[in-house]
Amino acid sequence: MKFAHIADAHLGREQFNQPFRYEDYVKAFREAVERAVREGVDFILIPGDLFHVSRPSPKALRDAIEILELPRKKGIPVFAIEGNHDKTIRETSVFDLLEHLGLINLVGYLREPRSGEFQRSERKGSRYLVRGIFGDVEIYGLRHHSRWQLIRGETNVLKVLFRGRRGILMLHQAVDYLSKDTPYSDAVDLRLNELPDGFSYYALGHIHVRRLAEPSQTGLSGPIAYPGSPERTDVREASHIVTYLSKDGKPRIRENRDGAKGFYIVEDFQPEFVEIDARPFYYVRVEGNSKAELRRKVEEVASLIPKEAVAVFMLEGRVKGGISLAEFNDLLKGSGIRYYTFRSRVVGEAVSVEKVGEEELLNEWERELFLHLRVEPAEFSNSIDEFLEWLMESYGKKTEKKPDRQEKAAPKEEAGNKREVKREVKPAGKPSSLDAWLRRGKP
């Protein structure tokens, strides 16, 4: 038995708003499917994100249909689940159309049963657990769900739903053990021990870089595999990383271990990675301490980048007055690079706080205010009356001090006594934004 595992095609995407990038994504998926057909696989698995959006354009839909016709004409069934980019809140998606056309076989926990040549359905409450069938191999799956939908308190939905099942499990989730050092490391959906055991192969999607964990590493019954996306979707998937830092003195180029793109061909549940010739993608870090240095280094390193490549230049360093990316956008216009863009981490010269006197930061009244506020909250609440009295006095609105609860209130003034009226006096020093804020009385 031999099958292909292709994930995260993201058909319809125009990366960087460049039409040629749309074609790159289509080309990569077509190459993967054509290679799988040539290899004579028995079936193909697509664990999510076939499309970049849940409502693909007519062009993207047409391209998907044309490519999926290739295995259909050879009698090779395609089993699929929806990824987070494919699914809709109403459950019905473009996958239903592809299934109606006989191009894919949906598996999962579905509203309607399936009973085609390669599908079987089992009633589970008000829904149906639909599995794929090929010979004596069963293919289970579940479309993308958030973590709170899968792990409900003490209940693990996956382990309940797939208890006692065998064969292949397709999921579109980020598992912590394989998400390390990927864009998904801080947004995992599942922990390794939350995967249901008993499957011979775990065909996963969602993580765009290739990852593989064998049973000896995980303790599960079969390998867990992410083939990654067939085309590069992020600078962390760049084919090459270039660094031209001040301490190095010259550019250094290295291939990115996460830059290989392709899919798995799995024979007897043992995956082998098949690489696809995706467009070169260079991530270039250039460091300098002046605009002139940055411009010189950008021009030098650009000569090392293939003309057909996509290049993202990250400018770094400390430059007086900072920089504007508009000053660099036309710098490589004649380089011939297929597409390039600039990003910046450049900062301006820092202002040393030690050189600024305290009187330049706060006026006398503001310093006194902060002295009142620097006490612990509990202590502050005990002296709130004292603070308010001081605050109002600062603006010439002296208030009567409230009598202490332990003491009797002072006798009222005798008739005829005149109270001294104090004129409004503004706090010393030039009014600041803090003064204005307090005068407005706004929170």
Secondary structure, DSSP 4 states (H G I P E B T S, - for coil): -EEEE-----BT--GGG-HHHHHHHHHHHHHHHHHHHHTT-SEEEEES-SBSSSS--HHHHHHHHHHHHHHHHTT--EEEE--TTT--TTS--HHHHHHHTTS-EE-EEESS---STTEEEEEETTEEEEEEEETTEEEEEE----HHHHEETTEEHHHHHTTT--EEEEEE--BHHHHTTSTTTTS-SB-GGGSPS-EEEEEEES-SS-EEE-HHHH-SSS-EEE---SS--SGGG-SEEEEE-TTTSS-EEEE-TT---EEEEEETTEEEEEE--PPPEEEEEEE-SSHHHHHHHHHHHHTTS-TT-EEEEEEESB-TT---GGGTTTTTTTS--SEEEEEE--B-PPPPGGGS-HHHH--HHHHHHHHHHTS-HHHHHHTHHHHHHHHHHHTT---PPPPPTTSPPPPPPPTTPPPPPPPP-PPSS---HHHHHHHHT--
